[in-house]
Amino acid sequence: MGDNDAEKNKKKRKFKKITEKLTSIENRYRKFRNLMMT
């Protein structure tokens, strides 16, 4: 049981990192697109 929890936490952390990376890429893309529009 303990091992399973550790694995779940590891996956959650990895997923969170991926989500944060995607968010920052999306923000950069939006800024870039706004610059191109004006």
Backbone atoms as SQL, in Angstrom:
CREATE TABLE atoms (id INTEGER PRIMARY KEY, chain TEXT, resi INTEGER, resn TEXT, atom TEXT, x REAL, y REAL, z REAL);
INSERT INTO atoms VALUES
  (1, 'A', 1, 'MET', 'N', 0.825, -1.210, 0.000),
  (2, 'A', 1, 'MET', 'CA', 0.000, 0.000, 0.000),
  (3, 'A', 1, 'MET', 'C', 0.863, 1.265, 0.000),
  (4, 'A', 2, 'GLY', 'N', 1.882, 1.285, 0.879),
  (5, 'A', 2, 'GLY', 'CA', 2.751, 2.451, 0.973),
  (6, 'A', 2, 'GLY', 'C', 3.457, 2.744, -0.337),
  (7, 'A', 3, 'ASP', 'N', 3.950, 1.685, -0.971),
  (8, 'A', 3, 'ASP', 'CA', 4.629, 1.846, -2.252),
  (9, 'A', 3, 'ASP', 'C', 3.696, 2.450, -3.298),
  (10, 'A', 4, 'ASN', 'N', 2.470, 1.954, -3.300),
  (11, 'A', 4, 'ASN', 'CA', 1.484, 2.427, -4.263),
  (12, 'A', 4, 'ASN', 'C', 1.251, 3.928, -4.108),
  (13, 'A', 5, 'ASP', 'N', 1.136, 4.396, -2.874),
  (14, 'A', 5, 'ASP', 'CA', 0.928, 5.822, -2.612),
  (15, 'A', 5, 'ASP', 'C', 2.102, 6.640, -3.133),
  (16, 'A', 6, 'ALA', 'N', 3.303, 6.130, -2.899),
  (17, 'A', 6, 'ALA', 'CA', 4.499, 6.832, -3.365),
  (18, 'A', 6, 'ALA', 'C', 4.481, 6.965, -4.881),
  (19, 'A', 7, 'GLU', 'N', 4.092, 5.895, -5.547),
  (20, 'A', 7, 'GLU', 'CA', 4.016, 5.922, -7.012),
  (21, 'A', 7, 'GLU', 'C', 2.985, 6.951, -7.479),
  (22, 'A', 8, 'LYS', 'N', 1.851, 6.964, -6.821),
  (23, 'A', 8, 'LYS', 'CA', 0.799, 7.918, -7.190),
  (24, 'A', 8, 'LYS', 'C', 1.287, 9.351, -7.035),
  (25, 'A', 9, 'ASN', 'N', 1.970, 9.617, -5.917),
  (26, 'A', 9, 'ASN', 'CA', 2.484, 10.969, -5.681),
  (27, 'A', 9, 'ASN', 'C', 3.497, 11.362, -6.740),
  (28, 'A', 10, 'LYS', 'N', 4.342, 10.403, -7.133),
  (29, 'A', 10, 'LYS', 'CA', 5.357, 10.668, -8.162),
  (30, 'A', 10, 'LYS', 'C', 4.663, 11.037, -9.474),
  (31, 'A', 11, 'LYS', 'N', 3.642, 10.269, -9.833),
  (32, 'A', 11, 'LYS', 'CA', 2.909, 10.532, -11.074),
  (33, 'A', 11, 'LYS', 'C', 2.223, 11.887, -11.014),
  (34, 'A', 12, 'LYS', 'N', 1.638, 12.191, -9.857),
  (35, 'A', 12, 'LYS', 'CA', 0.956, 13.480, -9.702),
  (36, 'A', 12, 'LYS', 'C', 1.924, 14.630, -9.899),
  (37, 'A', 13, 'ARG', 'N', 3.118, 14.499, -9.284),
  (38, 'A', 13, 'ARG', 'CA', 4.124, 15.555, -9.380),
  (39, 'A', 13, 'ARG', 'C', 4.560, 15.737, -10.826),
  (40, 'A', 14, 'LYS', 'N', 4.776, 14.607, -11.525),
  (41, 'A', 14, 'LYS', 'CA', 5.200, 14.654, -12.925),
  (42, 'A', 14, 'LYS', 'C', 4.122, 15.338, -13.760),
  (43, 'A', 15, 'PHE', 'N', 2.872, 14.957, -13.524),
  (44, 'A', 15, 'PHE', 'CA', 1.759, 15.519, -14.267),
  (45, 'A', 15, 'PHE', 'C', 1.659, 17.021, -14.021),
  (46, 'A', 16, 'LYS', 'N', 1.878, 17.431, -12.753),
  (47, 'A', 16, 'LYS', 'CA', 1.815, 18.843, -12.414),
  (48, 'A', 16, 'LYS', 'C', 2.890, 19.624, -13.154),
  (49, 'A', 17, 'LYS', 'N', 4.095, 19.048, -13.233),
  (50, 'A', 17, 'LYS', 'CA', 5.198, 19.715, -13.938),
  (51, 'A', 17, 'LYS', 'C', 4.855, 19.886, -15.409),
  (52, 'A', 18, 'ILE', 'N', 4.289, 18.843, -16.017),
  (53, 'A', 18, 'ILE', 'CA', 3.912, 18.902, -17.436),
  (54, 'A', 18, 'ILE', 'C', 2.852, 19.984, -17.634),
  (55, 'A', 19, 'THR', 'N', 1.873, 20.014, -16.748),
  (56, 'A', 19, 'THR', 'CA', 0.800, 21.012, -16.846),
  (57, 'A', 19, 'THR', 'C', 1.356, 22.419, -16.753),
  (58, 'A', 20, 'GLU', 'N', 2.293, 22.627, -15.800),
  (59, 'A', 20, 'GLU', 'CA', 2.899, 23.958, -15.643),
  (60, 'A', 20, 'GLU', 'C', 3.658, 24.364, -16.891),
  (61, 'A', 21, 'LYS', 'N', 4.361, 23.394, -17.488),
  (62, 'A', 21, 'LYS', 'CA', 5.129, 23.687, -18.702),
  (63, 'A', 21, 'LYS', 'C', 4.182, 24.083, -19.827),
  (64, 'A', 22, 'LEU', 'N', 3.088, 23.324, -19.985),
  (65, 'A', 22, 'LEU', 'CA', 2.117, 23.632, -21.035),
  (66, 'A', 22, 'LEU', 'C', 1.520, 25.018, -20.822),
  (67, 'A', 23, 'THR', 'N', 1.237, 25.354, -19.571),
  (68, 'A', 23, 'THR', 'CA', 0.653, 26.658, -19.259),
  (69, 'A', 23, 'THR', 'C', 1.600, 27.778, -19.648),
  (70, 'A', 24, 'SER', 'N', 2.880, 27.622, -19.317),
  (71, 'A', 24, 'SER', 'CA', 3.839, 28.681, -19.645),
  (72, 'A', 24, 'SER', 'C', 4.005, 28.814, -21.152),
  (73, 'A', 25, 'ILE', 'N', 3.975, 27.691, -21.870),
  (74, 'A', 25, 'ILE', 'CA', 4.066, 27.738, -23.337),
  (75, 'A', 25, 'ILE', 'C', 2.843, 28.466, -23.901),
  (76, 'A', 26, 'GLU', 'N', 1.665, 28.145, -23.357),
  (77, 'A', 26, 'GLU', 'CA', 0.432, 28.771, -23.813),
  (78, 'A', 26, 'GLU', 'C', 0.469, 30.276, -23.573),
  (79, 'A', 27, 'ASN', 'N', 0.970, 30.672, -22.400),
  (80, 'A', 27, 'ASN', 'CA', 1.068, 32.101, -22.084),
  (81, 'A', 27, 'ASN', 'C', 2.007, 32.814, -23.052),
  (82, 'A', 28, 'ARG', 'N', 3.138, 32.175, -23.356),
  (83, 'A', 28, 'ARG', 'CA', 4.105, 32.764, -24.284),
  (84, 'A', 28, 'ARG', 'C', 3.471, 32.909, -25.665),
  (85, 'A', 29, 'TYR', 'N', 2.748, 31.881, -26.090),
  (86, 'A', 29, 'TYR', 'CA', 2.094, 31.899, -27.399),
  (87, 'A', 29, 'TYR', 'C', 1.077, 33.032, -27.474),
  (88, 'A', 30, 'ARG', 'N', 0.304, 33.207, -26.387),
  (89, 'A', 30, 'ARG', 'CA', -0.703, 34.266, -26.364),
  (90, 'A', 30, 'ARG', 'C', -0.058, 35.634, -26.486),
  (91, 'A', 31, 'LYS', 'N', 1.034, 35.837, -25.732),
  (92, 'A', 31, 'LYS', 'CA', 1.743, 37.123, -25.796),
  (93, 'A', 31, 'LYS', 'C', 2.228, 37.378, -27.210),
  (94, 'A', 32, 'PHE', 'N', 2.806, 36.355, -27.816),
  (95, 'A', 32, 'PHE', 'CA', 3.319, 36.466, -29.172),
  (96, 'A', 32, 'PHE', 'C', 2.198, 36.804, -30.142),
  (97, 'A', 33, 'ARG', 'N', 1.070, 36.111, -30.023),
  (98, 'A', 33, 'ARG', 'CA', -0.061, 36.347, -30.914),
  (99, 'A', 33, 'ARG', 'C', -0.599, 37.764, -30.742),
  (100, 'A', 34, 'ASN', 'N', -0.641, 38.229, -29.498),
  (101, 'A', 34, 'ASN', 'CA', -1.106, 39.605, -29.251),
  (102, 'A', 34, 'ASN', 'C', -0.193, 40.621, -29.918),
  (103, 'A', 35, 'LEU', 'N', 1.101, 40.361, -29.882),
  (104, 'A', 35, 'LEU', 'CA', 2.051, 41.259, -30.541),
  (105, 'A', 35, 'LEU', 'C', 1.815, 41.283, -32.043),
  (106, 'A', 36, 'MET', 'N', 1.536, 40.128, -32.617),
  (107, 'A', 36, 'MET', 'CA', 1.324, 40.040, -34.057),
  (108, 'A', 36, 'MET', 'C', 0.020, 40.719, -34.479),
  (109, 'A', 37, 'MET', 'N', -0.974, 40.692, -33.622),
  (110, 'A', 37, 'MET', 'CA', -2.274, 41.265, -33.955),
  (111, 'A', 37, 'MET', 'C', -2.215, 42.791, -34.010),
  (112, 'A', 38, 'THR', 'N', -1.430, 43.401, -33.128),
  (113, 'A', 38, 'THR', 'CA', -1.418, 44.870, -33.041),
  (114, 'A', 38, 'THR', 'C', -0.566, 45.496, -34.129);
